[in-house]
Amino acid sequence: PSATIVFEELVQLGVKRLLRVGTCGGLQPDHALGDMIVALSAVPADSTATHLVGGEPHCPTASWELIHEAVHVAKSSEQKIRVGPIVSSDLFYNPDAGQYRRWSSRGILAVEMEASALFTLGALRGVLTGCLLTISDIVVEGEFVRISDEELRDAVDRMTRVALATATAGD
């Protein structure tokens, strides 16, 4: 919910593009720590996105312009990426270990906490939204594997370069 306050206030200040950049838990067995994900959509397993649309079913989706640009920038810099759906959850540590397996079996690439609210707010306020994530943890197969601090720093640096080029494209 606190991220949504920031998103709303940035929109009030006139921002036209909101690009979330952060870490996530990878849900697919072939993921590697440090892989970058460009989110197409975010399953709203959080309460914020659901409240924003009055509880009605919806599919929070990133803006094509930002997805396309992020993929183009990443590929031109030979950055390995994965593109697809993610899930936004209110729980950082989910007590239902089976939930991760269920999400994985549905093709969900990763779990994080803000994108569904961001994408929903973008649709409601008419701003472009996107989400780039670095896999910091593998959370499938019943165990958590964490990236080292040095590997995380390097992966986030690569992702940040893609994000900056994406955010400023066309300016």
BELQUIQUI-V452536 format. One record per residue. RES is the residue in three letters. SS is DSSP state (H for helix, E for strand, L for the rest). Layout:
res:RES ss:SS
res:RES ss:SS
//
This chain:
res:PRO ss:L
res:SER ss:H
res:ALA ss:H
res:THR ss:H
res:ILE ss:H
res:VAL ss:H
res:PHE ss:H
res:GLU ss:H
res:GLU ss:H
res:LEU ss:H
res:VAL ss:H
res:GLN ss:H
res:LEU ss:L
res:GLY ss:L
res:VAL ss:L
res:LYS ss:L
res:ARG ss:E
res:LEU ss:E
res:LEU ss:E
res:ARG ss:E
res:VAL ss:E
res:GLY ss:E
res:THR ss:E
res:CYS ss:E
res:GLY ss:E
res:GLY ss:E
res:LEU ss:L
res:GLN ss:L
res:PRO ss:L
res:ASP ss:L
res:HIS ss:L
res:ALA ss:L
res:LEU ss:L
res:GLY ss:L
res:ASP ss:L
res:MET ss:E
res:ILE ss:E
res:VAL ss:E
res:ALA ss:E
res:LEU ss:E
res:SER ss:E
res:ALA ss:E
res:VAL ss:E
res:PRO ss:E
res:ALA ss:E
res:ASP ss:L
res:SER ss:H
res:THR ss:H
res:ALA ss:H
res:THR ss:H
res:HIS ss:H
res:LEU ss:H
res:VAL ss:L
res:GLY ss:L
res:GLY ss:L
res:GLU ss:L
res:PRO ss:L
res:HIS ss:L
res:CYS ss:L
res:PRO ss:E
res:THR ss:E
res:ALA ss:L
res:SER ss:L
res:TRP ss:H
res:GLU ss:H
res:LEU ss:H
res:ILE ss:H
res:HIS ss:H
res:GLU ss:H
res:ALA ss:H
res:VAL ss:H
res:HIS ss:H
res:VAL ss:H
res:ALA ss:H
res:LYS ss:H
res:SER ss:H
res:SER ss:L
res:GLU ss:L
res:GLN ss:L
res:LYS ss:L
res:ILE ss:E
res:ARG ss:E
res:VAL ss:E
res:GLY ss:E
res:PRO ss:E
res:ILE ss:E
res:VAL ss:E
res:SER ss:E
res:SER ss:E
res:ASP ss:L
res:LEU ss:L
res:PHE ss:L
res:TYR ss:L
res:ASN ss:L
res:PRO ss:L
res:ASP ss:L
res:ALA ss:H
res:GLY ss:H
res:GLN ss:H
res:TYR ss:H
res:ARG ss:H
res:ARG ss:H
res:TRP ss:H
res:SER ss:H
res:SER ss:H
res:ARG ss:L
res:GLY ss:L
res:ILE ss:L
res:LEU ss:L
res:ALA ss:E
res:VAL ss:E
res:GLU ss:E
res:MET ss:L
res:GLU ss:L
res:ALA ss:H
res:SER ss:H
res:ALA ss:H
res:LEU ss:H
res:PHE ss:H
res:THR ss:H
res:LEU ss:H
res:GLY ss:H
res:ALA ss:H
res:LEU ss:H
res:ARG ss:H
res:GLY ss:L
res:VAL ss:L
res:LEU ss:E
res:THR ss:E
res:GLY ss:E
res:CYS ss:E
res:LEU ss:E
res:LEU ss:E
res:THR ss:E
res:ILE ss:E
res:SER ss:E
res:ASP ss:E
res:ILE ss:E
res:VAL ss:L
res:VAL ss:L
res:GLU ss:L
res:GLY ss:L
res:GLU ss:L
res:PHE ss:L
res:VAL ss:E
res:ARG ss:E
res:ILE ss:L
res:SER ss:L
res:ASP ss:H
res:GLU ss:H
res:GLU ss:H
res:LEU ss:H
res:ARG ss:H
res:ASP ss:H
res:ALA ss:H
res:VAL ss:H
res:ASP ss:H
res:ARG ss:H
res:MET ss:H
res:THR ss:H
res:ARG ss:H
res:VAL ss:H
res:ALA ss:H
res:LEU ss:H
res:ALA ss:H
res:THR ss:H
res:ALA ss:H
res:THR ss:H
res:ALA ss:L
res:GLY ss:L
res:ASP ss:L
//
